[in-house]
């Protein structure tokens, strides 16, 4: 059985130890450097991921813009709707987004379903999207 006097003495020694350790500054630079480097590496990885996401988004936007231009030129030439869809698919494929391959979906809307020209019969909308699945095995 522990007597109250022994317990009080142990508490006093432990509190002195904690006070002494809290005042000791040796090795603190190493700890601060380690924590800082871990944070910098994490932020660097996040920056790389964000750059890859932005590149993928810009590539899809470029394919959609190219496809919309092709659809507009085909519409001016009074081509049928099936030909307009074929033009959109062809232009998107030329930019690396082939409809139905690797999760790519190319959609032509006439009139546009969204945006400033929604419900305008003189406008066309081309949407290029790609579904991505993440796999740890790909790393």
Secondary structure, DSSP 8 states (H G I E B T S, - for coil): ---HHHHHHHHHHHHHHHHHHHH--TTHHHHHHHHHHHHHHHHHHHHHHHHHHHHHHHHHHHHHHHHHHHHHHHHHTT--HHHHHHHHHHHHHHTT--TTSTTEEEEEESS-SSSTTTT-TT--EEEEEE-----GGG-
